[in-house]
Amino acid sequence: MSTATLAGRAISGSSASSGSLAGLGTAAGFILRRNWLRLIIWAAVLALMIPVVYDSQQRAFPTQAARDAYSQIANTPAVAAMTGLPYAAGSLGGILVIKIWMTLAVALGFASIFLVTRNGRADEEAGRTELLRSAALGRHAYSVANYLVVGALSVVSGLLISLLCLSLGLPANGSWVMGASIAGTGLAFLAVSTICGQLATTSRGANSLGVAVLALFYFVRAGADLQASDTSPSALSWFSPIGWAQNMRSFGENNWLPGLALLGLTVAGGALALRLETRRDLGAGILPERRGPATATRFLASPVGLVLRMQRGSLIGWFLGALVAGLFFGGVAKAMTAVLDPNNQFAKSFMGTGHSMLDGIMGIFVLFNGLLAGAFGIQALAAARGEEESGRLELQLAGSLSRFRWLGAHLVVAAVGSAAMLLLGGYLTGVSSQGAATGGAMAAASLAYWPAVLLMLGVLLFCQGFLPRPSTAITWAVYGLSLMAAMFGGLFSLSEVAIKATPFGAVPRVPAEDFAVLPLVVLSGLALALAAAGIWRFRTRDLMPE
């Protein structure tokens, strides 16, 4: 259903909107039609992580003695800063919270920010909202429909998480609080993103502002947990919605009161956003646009310089993530080695051909650095498709800039940036490992995953050339399958051949496995072939805005 079709249908039934919420149901249906696949993928991926992680922890900690040992390791500053306070680390439910709660909550926060902006500020920037409001919809109908649809994602995701926890035999109270706390985090950042969409003038600005607020609240929560007394939260945690949700303490005290505060924040944020919407002109933001310099430097005027300028916020965020992850991995490597039983079948799946559990743990951490760099590379190169969808590419190509140079600039930023992330994450993993490895060795082991990252970029370039509209979704799907095979293939009883047939599974997991050059050469060759075909097709096909 196109925007024009939606407007036409509404006009045929009503010549003008009769109220600020006129056409709310029609708008909600339109948003669902445009985003149903994204919504399903987000909800399914987030929920299905519960049984995967739960199965892995059951294999890693099969006895109560093993869980009690893990609870001692979990009660460290590094773990508290990354995943929250280990208030029930001696139970299966408590270990599940430590391992996956923060990841799911923050991921749902990102989903809320990006989806609200996509259907809000981005549509306003593209002119769709003006078309719909001209006769079809009331002033607030499209915004409210957007908030309801994205809010439903959080609710459904939380419900699925709770039901899966129950299906695994976990306590009922903790299961319901687990889902509710994650859903509450998504709703809280729905409120944040609604306000950011009113303040910023562009979708890029709204997303950047929303992500900056999420990062701020995450670090406030981390600081509060570092100041905690044993497992009792610091008062500082109440200055972050993530802290509110965490203080529901699923599988511990199971406190529902912070959930009410999250609901109140959601309602208040949505109401404030609607109030701001009445006070500004369509297409404008509350915050005035900052004027840039009258002239650009020679580097900024180049294709690579422009891409770096447009993606600088994202680049800073990804590199901070690599820095934090590297320091965290090195800090807990030896402690994790002391907890895992080398005779445990789950632990053996980590060791590869290495001679020690420590090598296996370091190999897993290096793999994670590779996966992180792969996600960055896809996100950075996918921005090229965003430029084409928005129509800005056509304006850039109107001058002397060629398609090859334009796409090459995005590729250079994604490829070089991912290599730098691998080196940074690997080096910090080594230097913070308390003598378990050297920074140089871990940097080299991480850089071995660069051909796998390049293959992901090759897949994206190929799809952008031949299947531009679903290109990003296809690449993320390939990345997700490779991630699952590389990280959890042993748990799923996949054969070694099947795991090695995936991009990240094919890379030797040094130091857990012996280094081999041939897989890297094959990956690089495939990446080059796919990229060349995709670039050739992109240079000859018509531009395809959304």
Backbone torsions as a table, in degrees:
resi	resn	phi	psi	omega
1	MET	NA	117.3	-179.1
2	SER	-83.5	167.7	177.5
3	THR	-62.2	-42.5	-179.6
4	ALA	-64.2	-39.1	178.1
5	THR	-63.5	-43.0	178.2
6	LEU	-60.8	-45.3	179.7
7	ALA	-64.2	-40.9	-179.8
8	GLY	-63.1	-42.5	179.4
9	ARG	-63.4	-43.0	-178.8
10	ALA	-67.9	-37.2	-179.9
11	ILE	-65.3	-37.7	-179.5
12	SER	-64.6	-25.9	179.3
13	GLY	-93.4	-25.8	-176.7
14	SER	-153.5	127.4	-175.7
15	SER	-73.6	-21.0	179.6
16	ALA	-154.9	153.2	178.4
17	SER	-69.6	133.9	-174.6
18	SER	-96.9	-0.5	179.9
19	GLY	-170.1	171.3	-175.7
20	SER	-66.9	-21.2	178.9
21	LEU	-111.3	15.3	179.0
22	ALA	-60.5	133.6	179.5
23	GLY	78.9	19.6	-177.3
24	LEU	-59.9	-45.8	-179.7
25	GLY	-63.5	-40.7	178.4
26	THR	-63.6	-42.3	179.3
27	ALA	-64.7	-41.5	178.7
28	ALA	-62.8	-40.6	177.5
29	GLY	-63.7	-39.0	179.0
30	PHE	-64.0	-43.9	-180.0
31	ILE	-65.9	-40.1	176.8
32	LEU	-63.2	-39.9	-179.3
33	ARG	-63.2	-38.3	-178.8
34	ARG	-77.0	-25.7	-169.3
35	ASN	-122.2	8.1	-171.5
36	TRP	-59.4	-38.3	-178.8
37	LEU	-69.2	-42.9	177.4
38	ARG	-59.6	-43.4	-179.0
39	LEU	-63.4	-43.5	-179.9
40	ILE	-64.2	-44.1	-178.6
41	ILE	-63.0	-46.5	179.5
42	TRP	-58.5	-50.8	-176.8
43	ALA	-63.9	-43.4	-177.1
44	ALA	-67.3	-45.7	-177.7
45	VAL	-64.4	-45.5	-179.1
46	LEU	-62.4	-45.4	-176.6
47	ALA	-69.1	-41.2	-175.4
48	LEU	-70.5	-13.4	174.3
49	MET	-66.5	-24.2	-178.5
50	ILE	-62.5	-57.1	-179.9
51	PRO	-65.0	-32.7	179.8
52	VAL	-63.6	-50.2	-178.6
53	VAL	-67.9	-39.1	-179.4
54	TYR	-63.1	-41.6	178.9
55	ASP	-63.7	-41.0	-179.4
56	SER	-65.2	-40.0	-178.1
57	GLN	-72.9	-31.0	175.7
58	GLN	-64.1	-37.4	179.0
59	ARG	-74.4	-35.3	-178.9
60	ALA	-74.9	-35.3	-176.6
61	PHE	-127.9	72.4	-173.3
62	PRO	-74.7	-19.6	-176.9
63	THR	-118.0	161.1	178.2
64	GLN	-65.1	-33.4	177.9
65	ALA	-62.3	-40.4	178.3
66	ALA	-66.1	-37.7	178.5
67	ARG	-67.8	-39.5	178.1
68	ASP	-64.2	-38.3	177.1
69	ALA	-64.5	-39.7	178.8
70	TYR	-65.4	-35.1	-179.4
71	SER	-62.0	-30.3	177.3
72	GLN	-72.1	-38.4	178.4
73	ILE	-69.1	-37.7	-176.5
74	ALA	-68.5	-23.3	-177.2
75	ASN	-87.0	60.0	178.6
76	THR	-129.0	156.0	-179.3
77	PRO	-57.3	-38.7	-177.7
78	ALA	-62.5	-45.0	180.0
79	VAL	-68.1	-42.6	-179.7
80	ALA	-60.5	-41.4	-178.8
81	ALA	-67.0	-37.0	-176.1
82	MET	-83.2	-45.6	-168.8
83	THR	-120.3	-5.9	179.4
84	GLY	105.3	175.5	-176.8
85	LEU	-70.6	134.3	-179.6
86	PRO	-85.7	68.9	-172.5
87	TYR	-75.4	-17.5	179.6
88	ALA	-140.1	42.6	-171.4
89	ALA	-69.8	-10.0	179.2
90	GLY	-87.3	-0.4	-179.7
91	SER	-116.3	159.8	179.1
92	LEU	-62.7	-40.4	177.9
93	GLY	-64.7	-41.6	179.3
94	GLY	-64.9	-39.2	177.3
95	ILE	-65.5	-38.6	177.6
96	LEU	-60.4	-40.5	178.1
97	VAL	-62.0	-45.9	-178.8
98	ILE	-61.7	-42.3	-172.2
99	LYS	-77.4	-33.0	-168.8
100	ILE	-131.2	-17.8	-172.9
101	TRP	-59.1	-50.8	-175.8
102	MET	-63.1	-40.4	179.3
103	THR	-60.5	-47.6	-178.2
104	LEU	-67.3	-42.0	-177.9
105	ALA	-64.3	-46.6	-179.0
106	VAL	-68.5	-39.3	178.4
107	ALA	-61.9	-41.7	178.1
108	LEU	-67.1	-32.2	174.0
109	GLY	-63.0	-44.2	176.3
110	PHE	-61.1	-43.8	-179.8
111	ALA	-59.0	-43.3	179.9
112	SER	-62.0	-44.7	-178.9
113	ILE	-61.8	-50.2	-175.0
114	PHE	-67.8	-39.7	-177.7
115	LEU	-72.4	-41.0	177.4
116	VAL	-61.2	-42.0	179.2
117	THR	-67.4	-41.0	-178.4
118	ARG	-60.5	-40.6	-177.6
119	ASN	-95.4	-2.0	-178.7
120	GLY	-113.4	-91.2	-176.3
121	ARG	-61.3	-37.7	-179.4
122	ALA	-64.8	-41.9	178.5
123	ASP	-67.3	-35.9	177.0
124	GLU	-66.6	-40.4	179.0
125	GLU	-64.4	-35.0	-178.7
126	ALA	-82.5	-9.2	178.2
127	GLY	94.7	-0.7	-179.0
128	ARG	-67.0	-42.2	-176.6
129	THR	-61.6	-40.3	179.3
130	GLU	-62.9	-40.5	178.8
131	LEU	-63.5	-44.3	-177.3
132	LEU	-69.3	-39.1	-179.5
133	ARG	-71.6	-20.2	-174.4
134	SER	-59.1	-32.5	179.0
135	ALA	-152.7	-20.3	-169.3
136	ALA	-90.3	-39.6	-169.1
137	LEU	-124.6	152.5	172.2
138	GLY	-71.8	170.2	-173.3
139	ARG	-58.2	-40.6	-175.4
140	HIS	-104.9	0.5	-173.1
141	ALA	-62.0	-46.3	-176.7
142	TYR	-67.3	-39.8	179.5
143	SER	-65.4	-46.3	-179.5
144	VAL	-64.2	-40.3	177.0
145	ALA	-60.8	-40.8	177.4
146	ASN	-60.8	-46.8	-179.4
147	TYR	-63.2	-40.1	-178.6
148	LEU	-67.5	-42.7	-178.8
149	VAL	-65.9	-46.9	-179.3
150	VAL	-68.8	-36.8	175.6
151	GLY	-62.9	-36.6	177.8
152	ALA	-62.9	-32.8	176.1
153	LEU	-59.4	-45.5	179.4
154	SER	-62.6	-44.5	-178.2
155	VAL	-64.0	-46.9	-179.0
156	VAL	-65.1	-41.4	178.8
157	SER	-61.7	-44.8	178.4
158	GLY	-62.3	-41.0	179.0
159	LEU	-63.9	-44.3	178.5
160	LEU	-62.5	-40.6	178.5
161	ILE	-61.6	-44.6	179.3
162	SER	-63.0	-44.7	-179.1
163	LEU	-64.4	-38.1	178.2
164	LEU	-68.8	-38.1	175.3
165	CYS	-60.9	-42.8	177.9
166	LEU	-63.4	-40.2	-179.3
167	SER	-65.5	-22.5	178.7
168	LEU	-86.7	0.4	178.0
169	GLY	86.1	13.6	178.2
170	LEU	-76.5	156.7	-178.6
171	PRO	-54.3	140.5	-174.2
172	ALA	-63.3	-48.2	-178.3
173	ASN	-59.0	-46.5	179.6
174	GLY	-64.1	-36.7	-179.6
175	SER	-64.1	-44.6	179.9
176	TRP	-67.2	-39.3	179.2
177	VAL	-69.0	-35.9	177.3
178	MET	-57.7	-51.9	179.8
179	GLY	-65.0	-40.9	-178.0
180	ALA	-66.5	-37.9	-178.9
181	SER	-68.5	-38.6	177.2
182	ILE	-69.1	-43.1	176.7
183	ALA	-61.6	-39.5	179.2
184	GLY	-62.2	-36.5	176.9
185	THR	-64.9	-43.3	177.1
186	GLY	-60.8	-41.0	179.0
187	LEU	-66.9	-37.7	179.5
188	ALA	-61.7	-41.8	180.0
189	PHE	-81.3	-15.3	164.7
190	LEU	-61.4	-45.8	178.1
191	ALA	-61.8	-43.1	178.9
192	VAL	-60.7	-45.3	-176.4
193	SER	-69.7	-31.6	177.3
194	THR	-63.0	-39.1	179.1
195	ILE	-71.9	-42.0	179.0
196	CYS	-60.0	-35.8	178.4
197	GLY	-65.8	-25.8	176.9
198	GLN	-84.7	-30.8	-177.6
199	LEU	-77.5	-43.1	-175.2
200	ALA	-82.9	159.3	179.7
201	THR	-96.4	-23.8	-177.4
202	THR	-123.4	159.8	177.2
203	SER	-66.1	-36.7	177.4
204	ARG	-61.7	-42.8	179.0
205	GLY	-66.8	-39.0	179.0
206	ALA	-64.6	-44.1	178.1
207	ASN	-64.1	-43.8	-179.4
208	SER	-62.3	-43.3	-179.9
209	LEU	-65.3	-42.7	179.6
210	GLY	-63.4	-44.3	179.3
211	VAL	-65.7	-38.2	178.0
212	ALA	-62.2	-41.3	178.0
213	VAL	-65.6	-41.5	177.9
214	LEU	-61.0	-44.9	179.1
215	ALA	-61.8	-40.7	178.6
216	LEU	-61.0	-47.0	179.8
217	PHE	-65.8	-34.2	178.1
218	TYR	-64.3	-45.4	-178.2
219	PHE	-71.4	-31.8	173.3
220	VAL	-62.5	-44.6	177.5
221	ARG	-61.7	-42.3	179.5
222	ALA	-63.1	-43.2	177.7
223	GLY	-62.2	-38.6	178.7
224	ALA	-64.5	-40.4	-179.4
225	ASP	-70.9	-30.4	175.8
226	LEU	-69.9	-25.4	179.2
227	GLN	-92.9	1.8	-175.8
228	ALA	-66.9	154.2	174.3
229	SER	-96.6	105.6	-173.8
230	ASP	57.8	-114.5	178.0
231	THR	-110.1	15.8	177.5
232	SER	-90.9	125.7	-174.4
233	PRO	-66.5	147.8	173.8
234	SER	-75.9	154.6	178.1
235	ALA	-61.0	-23.1	-179.8
236	LEU	-63.8	-23.1	-178.4
237	SER	-64.4	-21.5	-179.7
238	TRP	-79.1	-0.8	175.5
239	PHE	-96.1	10.2	179.1
240	SER	-137.0	129.8	175.1
241	PRO	-58.8	-31.4	175.9
242	ILE	-64.1	-39.4	175.8
243	GLY	-64.0	-39.0	176.9
244	TRP	-58.5	-50.1	-178.0
245	ALA	-63.7	-40.2	179.0
246	GLN	-62.8	-35.2	-178.9
247	ASN	-72.7	-2.5	169.5
248	MET	-70.8	-23.2	168.9
249	ARG	50.6	63.0	178.0
250	SER	-62.7	143.9	-175.8
251	PHE	63.9	13.5	172.8
252	GLY	-123.6	-108.9	177.4
253	GLU	-76.7	-21.1	-179.5
254	ASN	53.2	61.5	-175.9
255	ASN	-92.9	117.7	-177.8
256	TRP	-85.8	-16.1	-173.4
257	LEU	-61.2	-42.9	176.6
258	PRO	-60.0	-26.3	176.5
259	GLY	-63.9	-35.7	176.4
260	LEU	-64.8	-37.7	177.5
261	ALA	-64.4	-38.2	177.9
262	LEU	-65.2	-40.5	176.8
263	LEU	-63.9	-41.2	178.1
264	GLY	-62.0	-41.0	177.5
265	LEU	-63.0	-39.2	179.9
266	THR	-62.5	-47.8	-179.4
267	VAL	-65.6	-44.3	-179.3
268	ALA	-64.5	-41.5	179.4
269	GLY	-64.1	-43.8	178.4
270	GLY	-63.5	-40.8	179.6
271	ALA	-65.2	-41.1	178.3
272	LEU	-64.7	-40.5	179.4
273	ALA	-62.2	-41.8	178.6
274	LEU	-66.5	-36.1	177.2
275	ARG	-64.5	-42.3	178.0
276	LEU	-65.5	-33.5	-179.6
277	GLU	-63.2	-31.5	178.8
278	THR	-76.5	-15.6	-174.3
279	ARG	-101.1	1.6	-178.4
280	ARG	-127.3	160.6	176.1
281	ASP	-78.0	150.0	177.0
282	LEU	-61.9	129.7	-178.8
283	GLY	93.2	-14.8	179.7
284	ALA	-100.8	164.1	175.5
285	GLY	-117.1	160.4	177.7
286	ILE	-64.2	-42.1	179.1
287	LEU	-81.9	129.5	-179.8
288	PRO	-69.7	148.3	177.1
289	GLU	-70.2	135.3	179.0
290	ARG	-79.9	129.3	178.8
291	ARG	-71.7	135.0	177.9
292	GLY	-86.2	178.1	177.9
293	PRO	-64.7	154.5	-177.6
294	ALA	-67.5	-30.6	179.8
295	THR	-129.3	151.9	179.6
296	ALA	-101.1	151.0	174.3
297	THR	-69.0	164.0	179.9
298	ARG	-62.0	-36.5	-179.9
299	PHE	-68.8	-42.6	179.4
300	LEU	-64.6	-30.9	179.0
301	ALA	-75.3	-11.3	178.3
302	SER	-82.0	158.5	179.3
303	PRO	-58.3	-43.6	-180.0
304	VAL	-66.4	-41.5	179.5
305	GLY	-61.8	-39.9	179.4
306	LEU	-66.2	-42.3	178.8
307	VAL	-62.6	-42.9	178.2
308	LEU	-62.4	-40.0	179.4
309	ARG	-65.3	-41.2	-178.4
310	MET	-71.3	-28.2	-175.8
311	GLN	-109.3	15.8	-173.4
312	ARG	-63.7	-37.8	178.5
313	GLY	-63.3	-44.5	177.9
314	SER	-64.1	-41.9	179.5
315	LEU	-60.9	-44.9	179.8
316	ILE	-61.6	-43.1	-179.8
317	GLY	-63.2	-44.9	-179.8
318	TRP	-65.2	-40.9	-178.6
319	PHE	-70.9	-33.2	172.6
320	LEU	-63.7	-40.0	176.5
321	GLY	-61.4	-42.5	178.0
322	ALA	-64.1	-38.5	179.0
323	LEU	-63.6	-49.3	-179.0
324	VAL	-63.9	-44.1	-179.2
325	ALA	-62.8	-43.4	-179.8
326	GLY	-61.1	-46.1	178.9
327	LEU	-64.4	-38.8	-179.9
328	PHE	-66.5	-46.8	-177.4
329	PHE	-60.4	-47.7	179.6
330	GLY	-62.9	-35.2	-177.2
331	GLY	-69.4	-26.3	-175.6
332	VAL	-109.1	0.8	-173.9
333	ALA	-59.6	-54.3	-177.8
334	LYS	-65.2	-36.8	179.7
335	ALA	-64.4	-41.9	178.2
336	MET	-64.8	-35.9	178.6
337	THR	-62.1	-37.9	-179.8
338	ALA	-69.1	-25.1	-176.1
339	VAL	-85.6	-43.3	-174.1
340	LEU	-74.2	136.3	178.0
341	ASP	-83.9	120.4	-177.8
342	PRO	-64.5	-15.6	177.5
343	ASN	-88.8	-6.9	-179.8
344	ASN	-72.9	136.0	-177.4
345	GLN	-61.9	-37.9	177.7
346	PHE	-63.2	-45.1	-179.2
347	ALA	-63.9	-37.1	-179.9
348	LYS	-62.9	-30.3	-179.8
349	SER	-66.8	-19.9	177.6
350	PHE	-84.2	-24.5	-168.2
351	MET	-74.8	-27.8	-176.7
352	GLY	61.1	-136.6	177.8
353	THR	-95.9	10.0	179.5
354	GLY	-68.8	163.4	-176.1
355	HIS	-99.1	-1.4	-178.8
356	SER	-146.5	157.8	176.9
357	MET	-65.2	-33.5	179.5
358	LEU	-61.8	-41.1	176.4
359	ASP	-61.0	-41.1	179.2
360	GLY	-63.0	-44.2	179.3
361	ILE	-63.7	-43.9	179.1
362	MET	-64.2	-36.2	177.3
363	GLY	-63.5	-40.1	177.2
364	ILE	-63.7	-42.0	-179.3
365	PHE	-66.6	-37.6	176.4
366	VAL	-64.8	-41.0	176.2
367	LEU	-58.9	-42.4	179.8
368	PHE	-63.7	-38.0	174.8
369	ASN	-58.5	-39.8	178.0
370	GLY	-65.5	-41.6	179.0
371	LEU	-65.3	-38.1	178.2
372	LEU	-63.9	-43.7	178.3
373	ALA	-65.6	-35.2	177.4
374	GLY	-63.7	-42.7	178.2
375	ALA	-63.4	-40.8	176.8
376	PHE	-61.1	-46.0	-178.1
377	GLY	-60.1	-43.1	179.0
378	ILE	-63.7	-45.8	-178.4
379	GLN	-62.7	-40.9	-178.7
380	ALA	-67.1	-44.4	-178.6
381	LEU	-74.3	-28.9	178.2
382	ALA	-65.0	-19.2	176.9
383	ALA	-62.0	-24.9	177.0
384	ALA	-63.4	-43.2	177.4
385	ARG	-64.7	-34.8	176.8
386	GLY	-62.0	-38.8	176.9
387	GLU	-64.7	-37.6	178.7
388	GLU	-69.5	-42.4	-179.5
389	GLU	-61.9	-38.5	-176.1
390	SER	-75.7	-15.4	-177.3
391	GLY	92.4	-5.2	-177.9
392	ARG	-70.8	-26.5	-179.7
393	LEU	-62.3	-40.3	-178.7
394	GLU	-59.9	-38.0	178.4
395	LEU	-67.8	-39.0	-179.6
396	GLN	-67.4	-36.0	-178.8
397	LEU	-80.6	-6.2	-179.7
398	ALA	-67.6	-22.3	178.6
399	GLY	-92.4	-141.5	-175.7
400	SER	-89.0	-4.2	-177.9
401	LEU	-71.0	128.8	179.8
402	SER	-88.9	160.0	177.0
403	ARG	-61.9	-38.7	-177.8
404	PHE	-63.5	-46.0	179.9
405	ARG	-66.2	-38.3	-179.3
406	TRP	-65.3	-49.8	-180.0
407	LEU	-69.0	-34.7	178.1
408	GLY	-61.7	-35.3	178.6
409	ALA	-63.6	-43.7	177.6
410	HIS	-64.3	-37.9	180.0
411	LEU	-66.8	-41.3	-179.9
412	VAL	-61.8	-45.3	-179.5
413	VAL	-62.5	-43.8	-179.2
414	ALA	-66.8	-43.4	-175.7
415	ALA	-72.6	-50.0	-178.5
416	VAL	-68.0	-39.0	178.5
417	GLY	-62.6	-40.9	179.1
418	SER	-66.6	-38.1	177.4
419	ALA	-63.5	-42.4	178.1
420	ALA	-63.5	-38.8	177.6
421	MET	-63.2	-41.8	179.1
422	LEU	-61.9	-44.8	179.7
423	LEU	-64.8	-43.3	-179.0
424	LEU	-64.7	-51.4	-178.5
425	GLY	-61.7	-43.2	179.8
426	GLY	-65.4	-43.9	-179.1
427	TYR	-61.9	-44.5	-179.3
428	LEU	-68.5	-33.3	175.3
429	THR	-61.2	-41.4	-179.4
430	GLY	-70.5	-47.4	-174.6
431	VAL	-71.5	-22.4	179.8
432	SER	-97.0	7.5	-174.1
433	SER	-88.5	9.4	176.1
434	GLN	57.1	44.6	176.2
435	GLY	88.4	-0.6	180.0
436	ALA	-69.2	-28.7	178.9
437	ALA	-160.4	167.6	177.4
438	THR	-96.9	156.8	179.2
439	GLY	-61.8	-41.2	-179.5
440	GLY	-64.4	-41.6	-179.4
441	ALA	-65.2	-42.1	-179.6
442	MET	-71.7	-33.2	176.0
443	ALA	-64.0	-41.8	178.7
444	ALA	-67.2	-40.3	178.7
445	ALA	-63.8	-38.7	178.3
446	SER	-68.3	-39.7	-178.3
447	LEU	-64.6	-21.0	177.4
448	ALA	-62.3	-19.5	178.7
449	TYR	-84.6	-0.8	-179.4
450	TRP	-61.8	-41.8	176.3
451	PRO	-58.9	-34.5	177.0
452	ALA	-67.0	-39.8	176.4
453	VAL	-64.0	-43.5	179.0
454	LEU	-61.9	-34.7	177.4
455	LEU	-65.4	-38.2	175.9
456	MET	-62.2	-40.5	177.6
457	LEU	-66.4	-36.4	176.8
458	GLY	-64.0	-41.2	176.5
459	VAL	-61.0	-43.8	-179.8
460	LEU	-65.3	-42.3	178.2
461	LEU	-63.6	-41.8	178.2
462	PHE	-60.2	-45.3	-179.8
463	CYS	-68.6	-36.6	177.4
464	GLN	-64.5	-27.7	177.6
465	GLY	-79.8	-45.1	-172.2
466	PHE	-102.6	-29.4	-179.3
467	LEU	-134.7	67.2	-169.6
468	PRO	-62.1	-40.5	-173.8
469	ARG	-66.4	-48.2	178.5
470	PRO	-91.6	15.3	-171.8
471	SER	-59.5	-45.5	-177.1
472	THR	-67.1	-42.4	-179.7
473	ALA	-63.4	-41.7	179.8
474	ILE	-62.6	-44.1	-177.8
475	THR	-65.5	-42.2	177.8
476	TRP	-63.3	-35.3	178.0
477	ALA	-65.0	-44.1	177.3
478	VAL	-62.0	-43.3	178.3
479	TYR	-60.7	-45.3	-179.1
480	GLY	-62.0	-42.3	178.7
481	LEU	-64.5	-41.4	178.6
482	SER	-65.7	-39.3	177.6
483	LEU	-60.2	-48.3	-178.2
484	MET	-62.5	-40.2	-179.4
485	ALA	-68.5	-44.1	-177.0
486	ALA	-69.1	-41.3	-176.4
487	MET	-82.9	-40.2	-169.8
488	PHE	-124.8	13.5	-178.7
489	GLY	-57.0	-40.5	179.0
490	GLY	-63.8	-36.5	178.9
491	LEU	-68.2	-32.5	-179.8
492	PHE	-87.3	7.5	179.8
493	SER	60.4	31.4	174.7
494	LEU	-73.1	145.6	177.9
495	SER	-70.6	158.5	178.1
496	GLU	-61.2	-34.3	178.9
497	VAL	-64.3	-42.7	-179.9
498	ALA	-64.9	-41.6	180.0
499	ILE	-65.7	-43.5	-178.6
500	LYS	-70.3	-12.9	178.5
501	ALA	-82.8	-4.2	178.5
502	THR	-98.9	154.5	-174.7
503	PRO	-55.4	-52.1	-176.3
504	PHE	-81.1	-26.2	175.8
505	GLY	-71.8	-23.2	-178.0
506	ALA	-75.3	-22.6	-176.3
507	VAL	-75.7	130.9	176.7
508	PRO	-59.4	130.1	-175.6
509	ARG	-86.7	75.3	179.8
510	VAL	-71.7	136.4	7.4
511	PRO	-93.2	6.3	-178.4
512	ALA	-72.4	-22.1	-179.8
513	GLU	-130.0	158.2	177.2
514	ASP	-71.1	141.0	-178.5
515	PHE	-73.0	140.6	177.0
516	ALA	-139.9	136.9	-176.3
517	VAL	-83.0	-34.8	-171.9
518	LEU	-55.1	-47.1	179.6
519	PRO	-58.9	-35.7	-179.5
520	LEU	-69.6	-36.5	177.6
521	VAL	-65.9	-42.7	179.6
522	VAL	-63.7	-45.5	179.0
523	LEU	-60.9	-43.0	-179.9
524	SER	-64.7	-40.3	178.4
525	GLY	-63.8	-43.5	177.0
526	LEU	-62.8	-42.2	179.3
527	ALA	-60.7	-44.3	-179.2
528	LEU	-64.0	-42.7	-178.5
529	ALA	-65.7	-45.5	180.0
530	LEU	-65.6	-41.5	-179.6
531	ALA	-64.7	-43.0	-179.9
532	ALA	-62.5	-44.1	178.7
533	ALA	-64.0	-42.3	-179.4
534	GLY	-65.8	-41.6	179.5
535	ILE	-66.5	-41.4	178.0
536	TRP	-59.7	-45.6	-178.9
537	ARG	-67.2	-37.9	179.7
538	PHE	-63.0	-36.2	-178.9
539	ARG	-70.7	-19.8	-175.2
540	THR	-109.4	-16.3	-177.0
541	ARG	-87.6	165.5	174.9
542	ASP	-74.1	151.0	173.7
543	LEU	-68.2	145.0	-176.3
544	MET	-129.5	81.0	172.4
545	PRO	-63.2	159.0	-179.0
546	GLU	-63.7	NA	NA
